[in-house]
């Protein structure tokens, strides 16, 4: 599939469905999702950031690109030492794509290896794109594949990956991410709920592609999962400015971090939050900076929780700005794994 990324950086195993699906508003999609329609059968209208929001994004990029670069370096070291020179990076579209590109570029920078990098779809509740996976198995074999994502929220995608690969016994379900606040990834750059600036935007920092799509009337049994290319946003594309902002901080010195072992997982904390706020469906609790941002960008939020420790800190400034723009209440609470959590409105309230 086409994207604004070079094929030297990533090859997308996706079906181009541009023009075949009409995007829907957050409110319309939320009602359908909570009435039983799967989110992968619809596409959201892309959020157009305000000037003030973009000002905050650029500030965040300046502040956090070096920390992201350090995390990419540490992640790359783990991958290289564990998987060697023959690894094939398989990024989970779309949040995994910029991370996979950064990982590929750092492996070239530090270890002088040029590893293959592909993007494929995985969908919570529907599984991984088996057509794409079979393509990669035929091309590279099973043992070389390593899955890459941006960050972990509750760890749902990690669980989905494990479940999806049960019928592919030779493929490891190891997951590589920049930030692993849920405490579930095999390889990670940090266990901190690090702000990754690419989480603050949608397609304009992800190669101008939509989130992935799967519906029987458009995606045939031998097709890759689908996505839309937003050519009309080419003038607003920041995909490579994000990559380059991080890459300029690449260093041959790799900083390690003191890893404090969690006494439980991010999912445990999400369950505590669900109990505390009377939320019956755990899928309506979206923990981590990245997931809270996504809730504000494309769902119908009920409330945003911010860690007391992050009060007044720049890493949550964009979340506060979005909450203000969308008139969503913010509550400061004690959080263990996360700096922010998005709570989605239940259907009765929509």
JOBELLIN-V542239 format. One record per residue. PHI is phi in radians with two decimals (NA if undefined). OMEGA is omega in whole degrees, -180 to 180 (999 if undefined). Layout:
<<PHI | OMEGA> <PHI | OMEGA>>
//
This chain:
<<NA | 176> <-1.24 | 171> <-2.74 | 177> <-1.53 | 174> <-1.45 | 173> <-1.28 | 177> <-1.19 | 173> <-1.22 | 180> <-1.68 | -178> <-2.85 | 172> <-1.91 | -177> <-1.61 | 175> <-1.57 | -179> <-2.42 | 175> <-1.58 | 179> <-1.35 | -179> <-1.96 | -180> <-0.95 | 178> <1.51 | -177> <-1.71 | -176> <-2.28 | 178> <-1.51 | 179> <-1.11 | -178> <-2.14 | -180> <-1.19 | 179> <-1.04 | -177> <-1.12 | -180> <-1.12 | -179> <-1.15 | -177> <-1.07 | 178> <-1.08 | -179> <-1.18 | 180> <-1.03 | -176> <-1.37 | 173> <-1.68 | 174> <2.04 | 177> <-1.31 | -178> <-1.30 | -177> <-1.06 | -178> <-1.30 | 180> <-1.62 | -180> <-2.42 | 174> <-2.22 | 179> <-1.40 | 167> <-1.21 | -178> <-1.14 | 177> <-1.16 | 176> <-1.74 | -174> <-1.13 | 175> <-1.28 | 178> <-1.05 | -180> <-1.13 | 179> <-1.13 | 179> <-1.15 | 176> <-1.09 | 178> <-1.16 | 179> <-0.99 | -178> <-1.12 | 176> <-1.16 | 178> <-1.08 | 179> <-1.09 | 178> <-1.08 | -173> <-1.39 | -169> <-1.80 | -177> <-1.11 | 179> <-1.21 | 178> <-1.13 | 177> <-1.13 | 178> <-1.06 | 178> <-1.08 | 180> <-1.18 | 176> <-1.08 | -180> <-1.09 | -180> <-1.16 | 176> <-1.07 | -179> <-1.08 | 178> <-1.05 | 179> <-1.08 | -179> <-1.12 | -178> <-1.12 | -177> <-1.22 | -179> <-1.58 | -172> <-1.86 | 177> <1.33 | -171> <-1.52 | -173> <-1.76 | -177> <-1.16 | 172> <-2.02 | -179> <-1.42 | 179> <-2.15 | -177> <-1.43 | 178> <-1.52 | -175> <-1.25 | 3> <-1.91 | -176> <-1.08 | -180> <-1.34 | -172> <-1.08 | 180> <-1.10 | 178> <-1.19 | 177> <-1.06 | 178> <-1.13 | 178> <-1.11 | 179> <-1.11 | 178> <-1.03 | -178> <-1.22 | 179> <-1.24 | 177> <-1.06 | 175> <-1.23 | -178> <-1.10 | -173> <-1.57 | -170> <-1.96 | 178> <0.98 | 174> <-2.13 | -179> <-1.95 | -173> <-1.60 | 175> <-1.13 | 180> <-2.47 | 180> <-2.19 | 174> <-2.03 | 176> <-2.33 | -176> <-1.75 | 166> <-2.34 | -173> <-2.27 | 179> <-1.02 | 180> <1.54 | -180> <-2.10 | 176> <1.64 | -176> <-1.52 | 178> <-1.28 | -175> <-1.23 | 178> <-1.13 | 178> <-1.15 | -179> <-1.13 | 178> <-1.09 | 176> <-1.03 | -179> <-1.19 | 178> <-1.10 | 179> <-1.08 | -175> <-1.45 | -171> <-2.16 | -171> <1.46 | -174> <-1.49 | -167> <-1.29 | -172> <-1.53 | -171> <-1.33 | 175> <-2.31 | -176> <-1.53 | -174> <-2.22 | 173> <-2.39 | -177> <-1.35 | -175> <-2.73 | 173> <-1.92 | 173> <-1.67 | 172> <-1.47 | -174> <1.67 | -176> <-1.12 | -179> <-1.21 | 175> <-1.03 | 177> <-1.14 | 178> <-1.10 | 179> <-1.10 | 179> <-1.02 | -179> <-1.12 | -176> <-1.17 | -175> <-1.61 | 179> <-1.05 | 179> <-1.54 | 175> <-2.08 | -167> <-1.13 | -178> <-1.51 | -178> <-1.72 | 178> <-1.28 | 175> <-1.62 | 176> <-1.00 | -179> <-2.15 | 178> <-1.96 | -180> <-2.40 | 174> <-1.25 | -176> <-2.15 | -176> <-2.20 | 180> <-1.15 | 179> <-1.28 | 179> <1.30 | -176> <-2.15 | -174> <-1.52 | 178> <-1.22 | -179> <-2.08 | -178> <-2.69 | 177> <-1.44 | 178> <-2.79 | 172> <-1.69 | 176> <-1.25 | 173> <-1.36 | -174> <-1.25 | 173> <-1.28 | 173> <-1.78 | -171> <-0.93 | 179> <-1.11 | 179> <-1.28 | -175> <-1.42 | -177> <-2.24 | -179> <-1.78 | -173> <-1.13 | -175> <-1.22 | 173> <-2.18 | -179> <-2.35 | 176> <1.28 | 180> <1.13 | 175> <-1.90 | 179> <-1.36 | 167> <-1.16 | -173> <-1.38 | -166> <-2.36 | 179> <-2.60 | 177> <-2.61 | -168> <-1.03 | -177> <-1.30 | -178> <-2.08 | -179> <-1.86 | 179> <-1.34 | -175> <-1.17 | 178> <-1.82 | 179> <-1.59 | 164> <-1.18 | 169> <-0.98 | -173> <-1.79 | 172> <-2.80 | 179> <-1.82 | 173> <-1.76 | -178> <-1.62 | -179> <-1.09 | -179> <-1.21 | -179> <-1.77 | -175> <-1.00 | 180> <-1.22 | -179> <-1.87 | -173> <-1.27 | -180> <-2.05 | -174> <-0.99 | -178> <-1.45 | 176> <-1.15 | 175> <-1.16 | -180> <-0.98 | -176> <-1.24 | 178> <-1.09 | 178> <-1.36 | -174> <-1.09 | -179> <-1.15 | 178> <-1.73 | 177> <-1.01 | 179> <-2.37 | 176> <-1.24 | 174> <-1.38 | -178> <-1.85 | -179> <-1.48 | 175> <-1.59 | 178> <-2.19 | 174> <-1.30 | -177> <-1.66 | 175> <-1.50 | -178> <-1.24 | 178> <-1.31 | 176> <-1.43 | 175> <-2.61 | -179> <-1.84 | 176> <-1.09 | 178> <-1.11 | 177> <-1.06 | 179> <-1.15 | 178> <-1.06 | 179> <-1.16 | 177> <-1.08 | 180> <-1.13 | 179> <-1.04 | 179> <-1.10 | -176> <-1.11 | -175> <-1.80 | 176> <1.13 | -179> <-1.70 | -174> <-1.41 | -177> <-1.84 | -178> <-1.07 | 179> <-1.17 | 178> <-1.56 | 174> <-1.83 | -174> <-2.13 | -177> <-1.54 | 178> <1.87 | 178> <-0.99 | -178> <-1.10 | -177> <-1.26 | 177> <-1.07 | 177> <-1.11 | 179> <-1.04 | 178> <-1.01 | -179> <-1.23 | -178> <-1.40 | -171> <-2.51 | 174> <-2.12 | 177> <-1.98 | -175> <-1.29 | 172> <-1.68 | -176> <-2.79 | 174> <-2.00 | 175> <-1.77 | 177> <-2.09 | 177> <-1.09 | 177> <-0.93 | -178> <-1.18 | -178> <-1.73 | 180> <-1.00 | 177> <1.38 | -178> <-1.64 | -174> <-1.10 | -175> <-1.11 | 178> <-1.93 | -176> <-1.09 | -179> <-1.20 | 178> <-1.16 | 179> <-1.11 | 179> <-1.14 | 179> <-1.11 | 179> <-1.06 | 178> <-1.14 | -179> <-1.09 | -175> <-1.80 | 176> <1.01 | 180> <-1.84 | -180> <-1.17 | 179> <-2.08 | 180> <-2.20 | 178> <-1.66 | -174> <-2.44 | 175> <-1.46 | 177> <-2.18 | -178> <-1.65 | -174> <-1.53 | -164> <-2.17 | 174> <-1.79 | 179> <-2.69 | 177> <-2.44 | 174> <-1.75 | 176> <-1.94 | -176> <-1.63 | 178> <-1.11 | 173> <-1.35 | -172> <-0.90 | -178> <-1.06 | -178> <-1.68 | -173> <-1.39 | 999>>
//
